[in-house]
């Protein structure tokens, strides 16, 4: 399976293949995007401990969807063949952990970046107006409403808004606009509803880039030791956010609202969108990181 330019169509085709080939992989929509694409969740394993992995809150970071679909497909193949996976006995892993994987939180934005936007698209004029001549494939991080999904969670939203205004971001944009209110967007509401239903033991939001792990929110996270173990396993440094990135993210909301371990992993290094040539290294490092997550729950 080629994971390059991994758009919504490629994800849904692979989902269909996996469902037919591996009946133990559950696939179901947890919501719909602005443009009515399914936000797919893959559920596998039968353990009491639940780990949540999500990717592509941001459109330019579509390679995180490739990572998580690759993880799902490789896990399934390993389980069917009963071979070790990520250095673990696959049956032990299957019996200990139930994984919930949402590879593409922002399918509309990912499609904008990979395929551009057609004049037939209902958002064409809205998006072109926001871009003001910029190349959609190089700058678009938001959803189809011009809302940055990883700034749309309810974690110090007003403080985030204040900094946003200082950056001159006052209306829908290709990046960093948090929306009119927390969870204004169907994509973040889908993640919120899934999380509130399952209360995951550990969550990781995959982004690019920087090869760092963000683990805290306003000094509230008691999980630095866990973060350090993820750092040791992956080789990614621990870091703390500042400025506009300090508020309103998925990780921030989980820590603030639920006091459960949640981490933002910035995979790879370079300028977004990362080249597909980075995928092999990203996959290797983050399979190890996910395997370490299993030790922490």
C-alpha positions as CSV (number, residue, x, y, z in Angstrom):
1,X,0.0,0.0,0.0
2,X,1.4,3.4,-1.0
3,X,0.8,5.9,1.8
4,X,2.0,8.9,-0.3
5,X,-0.5,11.8,-0.8
6,X,-2.8,10.0,1.5
7,X,-6.1,11.7,1.0
8,X,-9.7,10.8,2.1
9,X,-10.3,8.5,-0.8
10,X,-7.2,6.5,-0.2
11,X,-8.1,6.2,3.5
12,X,-11.6,4.9,2.8
13,X,-10.4,2.4,0.2
14,X,-7.9,1.0,2.7
15,X,-10.6,0.9,5.3
16,X,-12.8,-1.2,3.0
17,X,-9.9,-3.5,2.3
18,X,-9.1,-3.9,6.0
19,X,-12.7,-4.6,7.0
20,X,-12.9,-7.4,4.4
21,X,-9.6,-8.9,5.1
22,X,-9.6,-8.6,8.9
23,X,-13.0,-8.9,10.5
24,X,-11.5,-8.1,14.0
25,X,-10.9,-4.5,12.8
26,X,-13.9,-2.4,13.6
27,X,-14.4,0.7,11.4
28,X,-17.1,3.2,12.1
29,X,-17.7,7.0,11.6
30,X,-17.7,9.1,14.8
31,X,-19.0,12.1,13.0
32,X,-18.9,14.0,9.7
33,X,-16.7,16.9,8.5
34,X,-18.0,20.2,7.3
35,X,-18.2,18.8,3.7
36,X,-19.9,15.6,5.0
37,X,-17.0,13.2,4.9
38,X,-17.0,10.5,7.5
39,X,-14.5,10.9,10.3
40,X,-13.5,7.3,10.6
41,X,-12.4,5.5,13.8
42,X,-10.7,2.1,13.7
43,X,-11.2,0.0,16.8
44,X,-9.1,-3.2,17.5
45,X,-8.0,-5.2,20.5
46,X,-10.1,-6.6,23.4
47,X,-8.2,-5.3,26.4
48,X,-9.6,-3.3,29.3
49,X,-7.1,-0.5,28.7
50,X,-8.0,2.0,26.0
51,X,-5.4,4.0,24.0
52,X,-6.6,6.7,21.6
53,X,-4.4,7.8,18.6
54,X,-5.5,10.6,16.3
55,X,-3.9,12.3,13.3
56,X,-4.3,15.1,10.8
57,X,-6.0,17.8,12.9
58,X,-3.9,19.9,10.6
59,X,-4.2,19.5,6.8
60,X,-0.5,19.9,5.9
61,X,0.3,17.1,8.4
62,X,-1.5,14.4,6.4
63,X,1.5,12.1,6.8
64,X,0.2,11.4,10.3
65,X,-2.8,9.8,8.6
66,X,-0.4,7.7,6.7
67,X,1.4,6.8,9.9
68,X,-1.8,5.7,11.7
69,X,-3.3,3.8,8.8
70,X,0.0,2.0,8.3
71,X,0.0,1.2,12.1
72,X,-3.6,-0.2,11.8
73,X,-2.8,-2.3,8.7
74,X,0.5,-3.6,10.0
75,X,-1.1,-4.5,13.4
76,X,-3.9,-6.4,11.6
77,X,-1.5,-8.3,9.4
78,X,0.6,-9.2,12.4
79,X,-2.4,-10.4,14.4
80,X,-3.7,-12.6,11.5
81,X,-0.3,-14.2,11.1
82,X,0.5,-14.2,14.8
83,X,3.9,-12.6,14.3
84,X,5.5,-10.1,16.8
85,X,4.5,-6.5,16.3
86,X,6.6,-3.5,17.3
87,X,8.7,-5.8,19.5
88,X,5.7,-7.3,21.2
89,X,3.8,-10.6,21.3
90,X,0.8,-9.6,19.2
91,X,-1.7,-11.8,21.1
92,X,-0.6,-10.3,24.4
93,X,-1.0,-6.8,22.9
94,X,-4.5,-7.8,21.5
95,X,-5.6,-9.0,24.9
96,X,-4.2,-6.1,26.9
97,X,-5.2,-3.0,24.8
98,X,-8.1,-1.8,22.8
99,X,-6.8,0.8,20.3
100,X,-9.1,3.5,19.0
101,X,-7.5,5.2,16.0
102,X,-8.9,8.3,14.1
103,X,-6.3,8.8,11.4
104,X,-7.8,11.8,9.7
105,X,-9.6,14.3,12.0
106,X,-9.7,16.9,9.2
107,X,-10.5,15.1,5.9
108,X,-11.7,18.3,4.1
109,X,-8.4,20.1,4.9
110,X,-6.3,17.1,3.9
111,X,-8.0,16.9,0.6
112,X,-7.5,20.6,0.0
113,X,-3.8,20.2,0.5
114,X,-3.3,17.1,-1.5
115,X,-5.8,17.7,-4.3
116,X,-6.4,21.4,-4.3
117,X,-9.9,22.8,-4.4
118,X,-12.3,22.5,-7.3
119,X,-14.4,25.4,-8.5
120,X,-17.4,23.1,-8.0
121,X,-16.7,22.9,-4.3
122,X,-19.2,24.9,-2.3
123,X,-16.3,26.4,-0.3
124,X,-14.3,27.4,-3.3
125,X,-14.9,31.2,-3.2
126,X,-14.7,31.3,0.6
127,X,-11.4,29.5,0.6
128,X,-9.9,31.5,-2.3
129,X,-10.8,34.7,-0.5
130,X,-9.0,33.5,2.7
131,X,-5.9,32.4,0.7
132,X,-5.6,35.8,-1.1
133,X,-3.2,34.4,-3.7
134,X,-1.4,31.9,-1.4
135,X,-0.9,28.3,-2.5
136,X,-3.5,26.1,-0.7
137,X,-1.1,23.1,-0.9
138,X,1.5,25.0,1.1
139,X,-0.4,26.9,3.8
140,X,-3.8,25.4,4.5
141,X,-4.0,23.9,8.0
142,X,-7.7,24.6,8.9
143,X,-11.0,22.8,8.2
144,X,-13.4,23.8,5.4
145,X,-14.7,26.6,7.6
146,X,-11.3,28.2,8.1
147,X,-11.1,27.0,11.7
148,X,-7.9,25.5,13.1
149,X,-9.2,22.3,14.7
150,X,-6.4,22.1,17.2
151,X,-7.4,25.5,18.5
152,X,-11.1,24.7,18.8
153,X,-11.0,22.8,22.1
154,X,-12.3,24.1,25.4
155,X,-9.1,24.7,27.3
156,X,-8.4,28.4,28.2
157,X,-10.3,29.4,25.1
158,X,-10.5,33.1,26.0
159,X,-6.8,33.3,26.7
160,X,-6.1,31.7,23.3
161,X,-8.5,34.1,21.6
162,X,-6.6,37.1,23.1
163,X,-3.3,35.9,21.8
164,X,-4.9,35.1,18.4
165,X,-6.0,38.8,18.2
166,X,-2.5,39.9,19.0
167,X,-1.4,37.8,15.9
168,X,-4.0,39.7,13.9
169,X,-6.2,36.7,13.4
170,X,-9.7,38.0,13.7
171,X,-11.7,35.8,11.3
172,X,-11.6,32.4,9.5
173,X,-8.1,31.8,8.2
174,X,-5.9,29.0,6.8
175,X,-4.3,28.6,10.2
176,X,-4.7,29.4,13.9
177,X,-8.2,30.8,13.9
178,X,-9.9,29.0,16.8
179,X,-13.5,29.6,15.7
180,X,-16.3,31.5,17.4
181,X,-16.5,29.2,20.4
182,X,-15.1,25.9,21.6
183,X,-16.3,22.9,19.7
184,X,-18.0,25.1,17.0
185,X,-16.8,22.6,14.4
186,X,-18.3,19.1,13.6
187,X,-14.8,17.5,13.6
188,X,-13.9,18.6,17.1
189,X,-17.4,17.7,18.3
190,X,-16.9,14.2,16.9
191,X,-13.6,13.8,18.9
192,X,-15.2,15.3,22.0
193,X,-18.1,12.9,21.9
194,X,-15.9,9.9,21.3
195,X,-13.6,10.9,24.2
196,X,-16.5,11.5,26.6
197,X,-17.9,8.1,25.8
198,X,-14.7,6.2,26.1
199,X,-12.6,8.2,28.6
200,X,-9.3,6.8,27.2
201,X,-6.5,5.7,29.5
202,X,-3.9,7.5,27.3
203,X,-4.2,9.7,24.2
204,X,-1.7,10.8,21.6
205,X,-2.4,13.4,18.9
206,X,0.1,13.1,16.1
207,X,1.3,16.2,14.3
208,X,4.3,17.3,12.4
209,X,7.0,18.5,12.8
210,X,9.9,19.1,15.2
211,X,10.6,15.6,16.7
212,X,9.3,16.8,20.1
213,X,6.6,15.7,22.6
214,X,4.4,18.3,24.3
215,X,3.1,16.9,27.5
216,X,1.8,19.7,29.8
217,X,-0.9,22.3,30.0
218,X,-0.5,25.3,32.3
219,X,1.4,23.2,34.8
220,X,-1.5,20.9,35.4
221,X,-0.2,17.6,34.0
222,X,1.1,15.1,36.5
223,X,2.4,12.9,33.7
224,X,5.9,14.1,33.0
225,X,7.3,10.7,33.9
226,X,5.2,9.1,31.2
227,X,6.3,11.7,28.7
228,X,9.9,11.1,29.6
229,X,9.5,7.4,28.8
230,X,7.9,8.2,25.5
231,X,10.9,10.6,24.8
232,X,13.4,7.9,25.8
233,X,11.7,5.3,23.5
234,X,11.3,7.6,20.5
235,X,14.3,9.9,20.7
236,X,12.0,12.9,20.6
237,X,12.7,15.6,23.1
238,X,10.3,16.8,25.7
239,X,9.1,20.4,25.1
240,X,6.5,22.9,26.4
241,X,4.4,25.1,24.2
242,X,4.4,28.9,24.3
243,X,2.4,31.7,22.8
244,X,-0.6,30.9,20.6
245,X,0.2,27.1,20.8
246,X,-0.3,27.1,24.5
247,X,-4.1,26.8,24.6
248,X,-7.2,25.3,23.1
249,X,-5.6,22.1,21.8
250,X,-6.9,18.5,22.1
251,X,-4.1,17.5,24.6
252,X,-4.8,20.7,26.6
253,X,-8.5,19.9,26.8
254,X,-8.0,16.2,27.9
255,X,-5.5,17.3,30.7
256,X,-7.6,20.3,31.8
257,X,-11.0,18.6,31.8
258,X,-10.2,15.0,32.6
259,X,-6.8,15.0,34.2
260,X,-5.9,12.0,31.9
261,X,-2.6,11.5,30.1
262,X,-2.5,13.1,26.7
263,X,0.4,14.0,24.5
264,X,1.1,15.9,21.3
265,X,3.7,14.2,19.3
266,X,5.4,16.3,16.6
267,X,6.7,13.7,14.3
268,X,9.5,14.3,11.7
269,X,11.6,17.3,11.1
270,X,11.5,20.0,8.4
271,X,8.9,22.2,6.8
272,X,5.3,21.2,6.5
273,X,4.1,19.4,4.5
274,X,6.9,17.0,5.1
275,X,8.2,15.1,2.1
276,X,7.1,11.5,1.8
277,X,10.7,10.5,2.0
278,X,10.4,11.2,5.7
279,X,7.8,8.5,6.2
280,X,10.0,5.5,6.9
281,X,11.8,7.2,9.7
282,X,8.6,8.6,11.2
283,X,6.9,5.2,11.1
284,X,9.8,3.5,12.8
285,X,10.1,6.1,15.6
286,X,6.4,6.3,16.3
287,X,5.7,2.5,16.2
288,X,8.3,2.4,19.1
289,X,6.5,5.3,20.8
290,X,3.1,3.7,20.5
291,X,4.6,0.4,21.8
292,X,5.9,2.4,24.8
293,X,2.4,3.8,25.4
294,X,1.3,0.2,26.1
295,X,3.7,0.0,29.0
296,X,2.2,3.2,30.5
297,X,-1.4,2.1,30.9
